[in-house]
Amino acid sequence: MALTDHDAVFIWGFGREGRAVLDFLQRKAPELSVTLVDTHKPADFPDTAVWLHQDAMIDAIAAQNAPLLVKSPGISLYDARVEAALGAGATLTSQTNLYFEHKADAQRVIAVTGTKGKSTTAALLHHMLRSAGASVGLAGNIGVPVLSISDTFDIVILELSSYQIADLVHAPDAFIFLNLSNDHAPWHRGEARYRADKARLAQLNPNTLGVMNARDDRLTALFGHQPNRIWFGGETGFYEENGAVWRDGRSWGAIDRLPGRHNALNACAALAAMDAFGFDAQAGFETLSSFKGLPHRLQTVHESGNLTFIDDGLATTPEACVNAVEGLKDRPLALLLGGEERDQDYAWLAEALEPHSHIRAILTLADNGRRIVEALSGGRHASVTRFVPDVADAVREAAASLPDGGVVLLSPAAPRAKAYQSFEERGADFLAAATAL
């Protein structure tokens, strides 16, 4: 869509992406009237725009002839106010759609999605391509607004969440799809719609090259018949075995900086994509010894008193938590679980944790820690599981339960609790509690 087709732009949500949209509009269409819509006017509000409380947004949209509404991903596509805005005459778009419509024609986009592992996989692919000399940028859900990415990059690796895919109308040049389980049910108004919205990435253009996980039954059922699919994790190509990367029956080895079988599988996805794009995958694998990993993803944040403290705060689903526990099965473990209630299946979590005798304690946090205690009440770990809502208290009890060589692991199987503004803030509390010991 041409920006000149609109007489006004409303940016709904003035966080990181909203600010990137404003910068983009000021560069591309400075003549447009821009209104920033949010619940509070920020202290650093720019004098180049008008601020409006979101309760007044619908009337303001209705007063325009051809308004464009750029919605933040954090606002559900199924919010009643979205339908009201459309009824008032708005054209709805997003930062991601604006990027695709205005990016350099020669810039290729490789999208990366999945319920879990997408940030790590995107970062792995970026690291390997850059090490191979490619001109490559990394943006999207990983924390860099894609509208701020340079036009000079030949390749952009774009991490996409389900929020960003739900209203995406442009297919990337290629994509990696890691897995499709359950998450973000409240935003999508149910798990079925979450999975349908996520799957749209592979349906925008069925002929787009897709690198997909053969171990995920939902992905194989949905997309096993489509052309241009490269499968990893199966019996051929790249797959994981005992925490190491294999290709066609030959072991390439483990990645010391990325513990866990799930991370080896993430590396297989990135290597399969690299190979598909004509790069030397073996050379790329060898560069992973210098990969530094990502914050809050099995990140060792402190070591003290012969204990290790690992922040895996972005393990917001039971599946991701179990992956972390299995990746550390050779060490005594105290596990911190819990956060915002999102109707996760903690009965499944209890069953999946049952074989793990190396777990010495499970401390559950606010907001949903009591429900997790109840889910674990009938199993192996019932006697060492208790609700400790405060992170600092939980870290102290976790450390006290462990012998030398043990690990205190924050892998919450839930998003950050309502008391926190971000997962980074929860991670900072975890680190502060660890260092205070």
Phi, psi and omega in degrees: 000143177276134179298331181290351176285353185240146178261351179202150178235132174249122177258110186262104184106112186248054172267211183300315181289320179301320178294323177295322177296317179299315179300318179299313181295323180293332177280316190269328185212066184296344181280346183286143172284127183239128176241128179263125186247125178198179180277334181222144177278120183291154181296330182261033183300130183286149180275004180267003183219170178253139177261144181215134175291143187295340177293337181261004188295316187297315179297320180294321177296316182297336182279353181261160180277314184218070184280145174250129179248118178256108186267138173292146178299334181291342178269124186298138174298340183258011173296136182301333180290335176295313178298321179295321179295319177296320178294334179276359175111005182283148165262124185267136174212186182218168176302318183295317178295320178299320179300310182299325183285340187235004180289164175297136184301326185279350184283120180270143183242126174249109180273147178230126177217175182153157179296322177219151174095356188292321180294315179298315181295318178299317180293322177298313181296318178300315180300314183291318180294318179295321178296333179277000177094007180286151173272101192219136176246161182231126187206178175103220185298344179291348173126354179250112179303131187292335177292345179266000183285145183290141174292346187279345178290138174285325184231138171238124172269119190242106176283129183237129172273170176298328178299322183279337180275331188305325180242019178287135181241359183242128178281140173287175177287331177200164179210159170243129179238111191275316186191165182214091177245225185238137178189163171053034182302320181300316181299317185270000181062042175131154183292324181297318180288326174305310182294322179294318179295318180296318183293343181303331183303322181274359183249350180299320174213100184302343181271356178295139177297124180232132175259119191225157188272113181290347179273355181262111186297324180295319180293316181294323179292321183282323193233006181297338182269351186282152175284170174057040177247128175249122187256132173247163179085001180266211183271345178231174182070214180271134177207167181253141175213121180054038176081005180246160176270131177236153172221119175049049175085002181240130180282130173265345176110172178273166178247105188302325184280354181230085181290153174104144180295326181296325179287326174297323178291323174300318178296322177300320178298312181295321179292321177298320178294315180301316179296319181296331182270007173089015177264163181281102184293324179298316177296322178297317178301320182294337179283348185288349174295341179256006180286129187269353181078182184237149178299143174068018176232089185049045183265120174289115186254343182197147173225128184200139177058035181065020173245151177243137180246119186242126178262109174241045188297340178274006171278080189265006176234157176304321181300316181294321177298314180297322176302317180295316180299317180293327179290345182241028188289351180267007182225146175301140192226136167243126192249131174256121183238155168113155180174219182293141178283120177227029175059039176287159183270091182275347170295320175297318180299316180301316179295320182290330179278344187307317183288351192269092182285348180282354177280117182265336180203147173231116178251124183255142190253169170293147015262334191252020184299326180295321179294324179292319176303315180298319181295329183267002191290343183255007188243192184305325189261011185303319185286345181246016181249130175206158182275118177229092193295335183270132183299317182297316178296319180296319179296318179298314180294322179298313181297321181292339183276353192252147169277176175304141181090359182280168183234128168266116188243117168271103178220080205286344184057029180194152174295171181299147183293165184296339180290345183253146176278338184201164175293332177297323180293319176296319178298324178294322177296319179298314179296316180299320179293322179294314182290332179294339179288000000 
